[in-house]
Amino acid sequence: MATCPPYPTHPSGPAPAGGRPRHAHWWQKRWVRYGALAGLLALSGLVILALVRRQTGTEGFLVGLGLAVLPVPLLTAAFRWLDRVDPGPWRNMVFAFAWGACAAALIAIVANSFATKWIATATADPAGADTLGATVIAPIVEESAKAAAVLLVFLFRRRDFTGIVDGVVIAGVTATGFAFTENILYLGTAFGADQMTGGRGIASVTAATFFVRVVMSPFAHPLFTVLTGIGFGIAASLSGERRRLRRVLLPPAGLLLAMGMHAFWNSSSTFGEYGFFAVYGAFMVPAFGLLTWLVVWTRQRELRTVREELPAYAAAGWLTPAEPFALGSMRARRLAREYAGRHLGKPAARTVAQYEACATSLAFLRRRGRLGRAGADFVVREQELLHEMWRGREVAQPALDHAARMTAPPVRVMAPPWPVMGVYGQSQRYGAAAAHPYGFTPGPGPGPNSYGQPLGPGAYGHPQGPGAPGQAQGYGAYGHPQGYGTYGSSGPHGSHGVQGAHGPSAAPYPAYDPYRARS
């Protein structure tokens, strides 16, 4: 339940010893940690680059690089599309891809080579060691190395990791980076084999490797690791509850499923001449379709959460009544960004995008609080999001209101046979339709509002006196007493809204409309 005051409060805890806050040590500073992580990933990248080039040669490395990069933009764009409802920071995706392409690939190539050689030496059976390494050792090592990136984001970027979609995106991007480096190695090695045997064209080993790894199964590694991400995502969505055992066991369970699917896929080549195609058609494609449906369904559920949770903040005065509908529709969001960019430029479109992201995070936060899953920083986080939205409201709210009108389902309104002042397109004095350059109906208030009703002291066109529709005299919108309500109130603070959501400190509809000023 949202219980934050309209203004951020001072910390209520005891003051630190000595009356001054303690300064963080140099190794605890953010730039030091980020610099160390970037240096580690860069070093891993240089080492894996040298190892791959050593195995493939310079020419094979360049050919493998050119072919392996082809599916990367498509897969990255797909995962970014899944994350459009509540987009995470770009730095998380950059870290995930870099970890998969550099650190995870280095761990896998070193551990797999060492384990395979050790098994071959111990058993004196190189062929059996290769099979065991591909079907048992590689799935365990590779999935564990990729899962480390998901674990790091889950632990250290917890605020950005709130559900299944976040786990799927981080895991999928990590696996995309890993598959990119692995494809360079396989394609470069195939090209080297063709150089030795004289293979050319479609019959070459390079063409066959490209068809299997890039055309038929570019989603293989992401599909495996996504199972780990789903385990972490479900654990994140259950945080705050008392089901500690379930939250602890879900990530390892997802990792075990990822290892099992990976092992089954790698062992398909041992099932006979058509074993690979049988596993691909009977197992991989249905599994890919099922997981895709699950992720898309989760995305739609997130939009439904936005539409269900944000009306409480609209009733409290932080949002306009049309915003929950617009923010719960991807088409309306896109129209709002385009509207702002067309009238006020790209900075305004970025402001609307940031406003949409904050509103979505606010809806998810409120849902976790309503279900008893919110953390100890619920109130602080709610204040941060609300005031971040408040700073961008002058640009974002008119754009979202426009998008809501453009995407609202058609509703037939029957006008009464008698003229009504300021309503249903009637002018104030004569009841005739009044023309307006923006398509609004001017009323007796200081100016027209977004819905064609007169703009008085109440919110969104409720005139002074009897509220429209049918509210008692002396009351503003949503039945708030005059002088205390958040819509058009004269009090210093917003009123207490639905389910404990506090209103802002001033009327939510700005006096200055930047879109009309530019027209």
C-alpha positions in Angstrom: 0.0 0.0 0.0 1.4 3.4 -1.0 1.9 5.5 2.1 4.6 8.0 1.0 4.2 11.7 1.9 4.1 14.3 -0.9 7.6 15.4 0.0 10.7 13.2 0.8 11.3 13.0 4.5 14.6 13.2 6.3 16.2 10.0 7.5 14.8 8.9 10.8 17.6 6.7 11.8 20.3 7.6 14.3 23.1 9.9 13.2 26.4 8.4 12.6 29.1 8.5 15.2 30.8 11.8 15.4 28.0 13.7 13.7 29.4 13.2 10.2 28.7 10.4 7.7 31.5 7.9 7.1 33.3 8.2 3.8 33.6 5.1 1.7 37.0 3.6 1.2 38.5 4.0 -2.2 37.7 0.4 -3.2 34.1 0.9 -2.3 33.5 3.7 -4.7 31.4 3.0 -7.7 33.9 4.1 -10.4 36.5 1.9 -8.9 34.2 -1.2 -9.0 33.1 -0.4 -12.5 36.7 0.2 -13.7 37.8 -3.1 -12.2 35.0 -5.0 -13.8 35.6 -3.3 -17.2 39.3 -4.1 -16.9 38.6 -7.7 -16.1 36.3 -8.1 -19.0 38.7 -6.4 -21.4 41.5 -8.7 -20.2 39.3 -11.7 -20.7 38.4 -10.5 -24.2 42.1 -10.1 -25.2 42.9 -13.6 -23.9 40.0 -15.3 -25.7 40.8 -13.3 -28.8 44.4 -14.6 -28.8 43.2 -18.2 -28.1 40.7 -18.2 -30.9 43.1 -16.6 -33.4 45.7 -19.2 -32.5 43.3 -22.1 -33.2 41.8 -20.6 -36.4 44.5 -18.5 -37.9 44.2 -14.9 -38.8 42.2 -15.5 -42.0 39.9 -18.0 -40.4 39.4 -15.7 -37.5 38.3 -12.8 -39.8 35.9 -15.1 -41.7 34.5 -16.5 -38.6 34.0 -13.0 -37.1 32.2 -11.7 -40.2 29.8 -14.7 -40.2 29.3 -14.9 -36.5 28.2 -11.3 -36.1 25.2 -11.7 -38.4 22.6 -13.1 -35.9 23.8 -10.8 -33.0 21.7 -7.7 -34.0 18.6 -9.8 -34.5 18.8 -11.6 -31.2 19.7 -8.5 -29.3 16.8 -6.6 -30.8 14.5 -9.4 -29.9 15.5 -9.3 -26.2 15.4 -5.6 -26.2 11.8 -5.7 -27.6 10.8 -8.1 -24.7 12.1 -5.5 -22.3 10.2 -2.6 -23.7 7.5 -2.5 -21.0 9.9 -1.9 -18.2 13.3 -1.3 -20.0 16.4 -1.9 -17.9 19.5 0.2 -18.2 21.7 -0.4 -21.3 24.7 -1.0 -19.1 23.1 -4.2 -17.8 22.8 -5.5 -21.3 26.3 -4.4 -22.3 27.7 -6.1 -19.2 25.7 -9.3 -20.0 26.9 -9.5 -23.6 30.5 -8.7 -22.6 30.5 -11.3 -19.9 29.1 -14.0 -22.3 31.5 -13.1 -25.1 34.6 -12.7 -23.0 34.6 -14.1 -19.5 32.2 -17.0 -20.0 33.8 -18.0 -23.3 37.2 -17.9 -21.7 36.1 -20.0 -18.8 34.4 -22.5 -21.1 37.3 -22.9 -23.5 39.9 -23.4 -20.8 37.8 -25.7 -18.6 36.5 -27.8 -21.5 40.0 -28.3 -22.9 41.5 -29.2 -19.6 38.7 -31.6 -18.7 38.7 -33.3 -22.1 42.5 -33.8 -22.0 42.4 -35.2 -18.5 39.6 -37.7 -19.3 41.5 -38.8 -22.5 44.6 -39.3 -20.5 42.9 -41.2 -17.7 40.8 -43.4 -20.0 43.2 -43.8 -22.9 40.2 -43.2 -25.2 40.4 -39.9 -27.0 37.2 -40.4 -29.0 35.2 -41.3 -25.8 36.7 -38.3 -24.1 35.5 -36.0 -26.8 32.0 -37.4 -26.7 31.9 -37.2 -22.9 33.3 -33.6 -23.0 30.6 -32.5 -25.5 27.6 -34.1 -23.8 28.5 -33.8 -20.1 31.4 -31.5 -19.4 30.5 -28.7 -21.8 26.9 -28.2 -20.7 27.9 -28.0 -17.0 30.8 -25.6 -17.6 29.2 -23.4 -20.2 25.8 -23.0 -18.4 27.5 -22.3 -15.1 29.7 -19.6 -16.7 26.8 -17.9 -18.3 24.6 -18.2 -15.2 27.3 -16.2 -13.3 26.3 -13.1 -15.2 22.7 -13.5 -14.3 23.7 -14.0 -10.7 25.8 -10.9 -10.6 23.0 -8.7 -12.0 20.6 -10.4 -9.6 22.8 -9.6 -6.6 24.2 -6.2 -7.4 21.6 -4.6 -9.7 18.6 -5.9 -7.7 16.5 -2.8 -8.4 16.6 -3.5 -12.1 15.9 -7.3 -11.7 12.2 -7.6 -10.6 10.7 -10.5 -12.6 10.8 -13.1 -15.3 11.3 -10.8 -18.2 14.4 -9.3 -16.6 15.8 -12.7 -16.0 15.0 -13.8 -19.6 16.6 -10.6 -21.1 19.8 -10.8 -19.1 20.2 -14.5 -19.6 19.4 -14.3 -23.3 21.9 -11.4 -24.0 24.6 -13.3 -22.1 24.0 -16.4 -24.1 24.0 -14.3 -27.3 27.5 -13.0 -26.5 28.7 -16.5 -25.7 27.3 -17.9 -28.9 29.0 -15.1 -30.8 32.5 -16.1 -29.6 31.8 -19.8 -30.0 30.6 -19.3 -33.6 33.8 -17.4 -34.4 35.8 -20.5 -33.2 33.7 -23.1 -35.0 33.3 -21.1 -38.3 37.0 -20.2 -38.3 38.0 -23.8 -37.7 35.7 -24.9 -40.5 37.2 -22.4 -42.9 40.7 -23.6 -42.0 39.6 -27.2 -42.8 38.2 -26.0 -46.2 41.5 -24.3 -46.9 43.3 -27.7 -46.4 40.8 -29.9 -48.3 39.9 -27.4 -51.0 36.2 -27.3 -50.1 34.3 -24.6 -51.9 30.7 -23.3 -52.1 27.7 -25.0 -50.6 29.5 -28.3 -50.2 32.1 -26.7 -47.9 32.4 -27.3 -44.2 32.1 -23.6 -43.6 28.7 -23.5 -45.4 27.4 -26.5 -43.5 28.6 -25.1 -40.1 27.0 -21.7 -40.9 23.7 -23.3 -41.9 23.5 -25.4 -38.7 24.8 -22.8 -36.2 23.6 -19.5 -37.6 20.6 -20.3 -39.8 18.9 -23.2 -38.0 19.8 -22.7 -34.4 20.9 -19.2 -33.6 18.6 -19.3 -30.5 20.1 -22.6 -29.1 22.4 -21.0 -26.5 19.8 -18.3 -25.5 17.2 -21.0 -25.2 19.3 -23.0 -22.7 20.3 -20.0 -20.6 16.8 -18.5 -20.6 15.8 -21.4 -18.3 18.3 -20.1 -15.7 17.0 -16.6 -16.2 13.4 -17.7 -15.6 14.5 -19.4 -12.3 16.1 -16.2 -11.1 13.2 -14.1 -12.4 10.6 -16.1 -10.4 12.9 -15.9 -7.3 13.0 -12.1 -7.8 9.2 -11.8 -8.1 8.8 -13.8 -4.8 11.2 -11.5 -2.8 9.7 -10.2 0.3 7.6 -13.3 1.0 8.4 -15.9 3.6 9.0 -18.6 1.0 12.7 -18.5 1.5 13.3 -22.1 0.5 11.5 -21.7 -2.8 13.4 -18.6 -3.6 16.7 -20.3 -2.9 15.9 -23.4 -4.9 14.4 -21.9 -8.0 17.7 -20.5 -9.6 19.6 -23.8 -9.2 16.5 -25.7 -10.6 16.6 -23.4 -13.7 20.3 -24.0 -14.1 19.9 -27.8 -13.9 17.2 -27.6 -16.6 19.5 -25.5 -18.8 22.3 -28.0 -18.4 19.9 -30.9 -19.2 18.6 -29.3 -22.4 22.1 -28.3 -23.5 23.3 -31.9 -22.9 20.4 -33.3 -24.9 21.0 -31.0 -27.7 24.7 -31.8 -27.9 24.1 -35.5 -27.8 21.7 -35.4 -30.8 24.6 -36.1 -33.1 25.0 -39.5 -31.4 21.4 -40.6 -32.2 22.1 -41.7 -35.7 22.1 -40.1 -39.1 18.9 -38.1 -38.6 19.2 -37.7 -34.9 20.0 -34.0 -35.1 17.0 -33.2 -37.2 14.7 -35.3 -35.1 15.8 -33.5 -31.9 15.6 -30.2 -33.6 12.1 -30.7 -34.9 10.5 -32.7 -32.1 12.2 -30.9 -29.1 14.0 -27.7 -29.9 11.4 -26.0 -32.0 8.5 -26.7 -29.6 10.5 -25.7 -26.6 11.4 -22.4 -28.4 7.8 -21.8 -29.2 6.7 -22.6 -25.6 9.2 -20.3 -24.1 8.4 -17.5 -26.6 4.7 -17.8 -25.7 5.6 -17.7 -22.0 7.7 -14.5 -22.3 5.1 -12.7 -24.5 2.3 -13.7 -22.0 4.4 -12.3 -19.2 4.9 -9.1 -21.1 1.2 -8.7 -21.6 0.7 -9.4 -17.9 3.1 -6.5 -17.1 1.0 -4.2 -19.2 -2.1 -5.3 -17.4 -0.4 -4.6 -14.1 0.3 -1.1 -15.3 -3.4 -0.5 -16.1 -4.5 -2.0 -12.8 -2.1 -0.3 -10.4 -1.7 3.3 -11.7 -5.3 4.5 -11.3 -4.7 4.8 -7.6 -2.0 7.5 -8.4 -4.4 9.1 -10.9 -7.0 9.4 -8.2 -4.4 10.9 -5.8 -3.4 13.6 -8.4 -0.1 12.3 -9.6 -1.4 11.2 -13.0 -4.2 12.3 -15.3 -7.2 9.9 -15.6 -6.2 8.9 -19.1 -2.6 8.0 -18.3 -3.1 4.5 -16.9 -4.8 3.4 -20.1 -2.0 5.0 -22.3 0.8 3.6 -20.2 -0.7 0.2 -20.4 -0.7 0.1 -24.2 2.6 -0.2 -26.2 0.9 1.5 -29.1 -0.2 4.5 -27.0 3.3 4.8 -25.6 4.8 4.9 -29.0 2.3 7.5 -30.2 3.1 9.7 -27.1 6.8 9.6 -27.9 6.2 10.4 -31.5 3.8 13.2 -30.6 6.4 14.8 -28.2 9.2 14.4 -30.7 7.2 15.9 -33.5 6.2 19.0 -31.5 9.1 19.6 -29.1 12.0 17.6 -30.5 14.0 14.5 -29.5 14.7 15.7 -25.9 11.0 15.7 -25.3 10.6 12.2 -26.7 13.3 11.0 -24.4 11.5 12.8 -21.5 8.3 10.9 -22.3 10.2 7.6 -22.6 11.8 8.2 -19.1 8.3 9.1 -17.7 6.9 5.9 -19.1 9.7 3.8 -17.6 9.3 5.4 -14.2 5.5 5.0 -14.3 5.9 1.3 -15.2 8.4 0.8 -12.3 6.0 2.5 -10.0 3.2 0.2 -11.0 5.3 -2.9 -10.4 6.5 -1.5 -7.1 2.9 -0.9 -6.0 1.9 -4.4 -7.0 4.7 -5.9 -4.9 3.7 -3.7 -2.0 0.0 -4.7 -2.3 1.0 -8.4 -2.4 3.3 -8.0 0.6 6.5 -8.6 -1.5 8.0 -5.1 -1.3 11.4 -4.5 0.3 12.3 -2.2 3.1 13.0 0.6 0.7 9.5 0.7 -0.7 8.6 4.2 0.5 11.9 5.7 -0.6 11.7 4.1 -4.0 8.1 5.2 -4.4 9.1 8.8 -3.6 12.0 8.7 -6.1 9.8 7.5 -8.9 6.9 9.9 -8.2 9.1 12.9 -8.1 11.1 11.8 -11.2 7.7 11.7 -13.0 6.7 15.0 -11.5 9.6 16.7 -13.1 8.7 15.5 -16.6 4.9 15.9 -16.3 4.6 19.1 -18.3 5.9 17.4 -21.4 4.7 13.8 -20.8 1.2 14.2 -19.6 -0.2 16.1 -22.6 1.5 13.7 -25.0 0.0 10.7 -23.1 -3.4 12.3 -23.1 -3.2 12.7 -26.8 -2.1 9.1 -27.2 -5.0 8.0 -25.0 -7.5 9.8 -27.2 -5.9 8.3 -30.4 -6.0 4.7 -29.1 -9.2 4.8 -27.0 -11.9 2.4 -28.3 -14.9 4.2 -30.0 -17.7 4.9 -27.6 -21.0 6.3 -28.9 -22.3 9.1 -26.8 -25.9 10.2 -27.1 -26.3 13.9 -26.8 -29.4 15.2 -25.0 -32.0 17.0 -27.1 -31.6 20.2 -25.1 -28.5 22.4 -25.2 -25.9 21.9 -22.5 -23.5 24.7 -21.7 -19.9 23.8 -22.4 -20.6 20.0 -22.9 -21.1 17.9 -26.0 -19.6 20.5 -28.3 -22.1 23.3 -27.2 -20.9 26.8 -26.8 -21.3 28.7 -23.6 -24.0 31.1 -24.6 -25.9 29.8 -27.6 -25.5 26.0 -27.5 -24.0 25.8 -31.0 -20.8 23.8 -31.8 -17.8 26.0 -31.1 -14.8 25.8 -33.4 -11.4 25.5 -31.9 -8.1 25.0 -33.6 -7.2 22.0 -31.4 -10.6 20.4 -31.6 -11.5 21.3 -28.0 -14.6 23.0 -26.8 -14.0 26.2 -24.9 -16.0 26.6 -21.6 -16.4 29.3 -19.0 -13.1 28.4 -17.3 -9.7 29.9 -18.1 -9.2 27.6 -21.1 -10.3 24.4 -22.7 -9.1 21.1 -21.3 -8.3 17.9 -23.1 -11.8 16.5 -22.9 -13.8 19.5 -24.1 -15.3 20.4 -20.8 -15.0 23.7 -19.0 -11.8 24.1 -17.0 -12.7 25.4 -13.5 -11.1 25.1 -10.1 -11.9 21.4 -10.0 -9.7 18.9 -12.0 -10.2 18.2 -15.7 -13.0 20.6 -16.3 -15.2 20.2 -13.2 -16.7 23.7 -12.8 -16.9 25.6 -9.6 -20.1 24.8 -7.8 -21.9 21.6 -8.8 -19.3 19.1 -10.0 -19.8 17.6 -13.4 -20.9 14.8 -13.3 -23.4 15.2 -10.5 -21.0 16.0 -7.7 -22.1 18.0 -4.7 -21.5 21.7 -4.6 -18.2 22.6 -3.0 -16.5 19.3 -3.9 -13.7 18.8 -6.5 -13.0 15.8 -8.6 -13.4 12.3 -7.2 -15.3 13.7 -4.2 -12.4 15.4 -2.6 -13.5 18.4 -0.3 -12.6 21.7 -1.8 -9.4 23.0 -0.2 -8.0 19.5 0.4 -8.4 17.7 -2.9 -5.4 17.2 -5.1 -7.2 18.3 -8.2 -7.3 22.1 -8.3 -7.0 22.3 -4.5 -5.8 25.3 -2.6 -4.3 23.4 0.3 -0.5 22.9 0.7 -0.5 19.2 0.3 -2.3 16.6 -1.8 -5.2 14.6 -0.4 -5.1 11.0 0.6 -6.2 9.0 -2.5 -7.2 5.5 -3.3 -5.6 2.8 -1.2 -3.3 5.1 0.6 -1.7 6.9 -2.4 -0.8 10.5 -1.5 -1.3 13.2 -4.0 1.3 15.8 -5.1 1.8 19.2 -3.6 0.1 21.1 -6.4 -2.5 20.7 -9.1 -1.4 18.0 -11.6 -2.4 19.9 -14.7 0.3 22.4 -15.5 -0.8 26.0 -16.4 1.8 26.0 -19.2 1.2 23.7 -22.1 4.4 23.4 -24.2 2.5 21.9 -27.1 0.1 24.8 -27.4 3.0 27.2 -27.0 4.7 25.7 -30.0 1.6 25.6 -32.2 
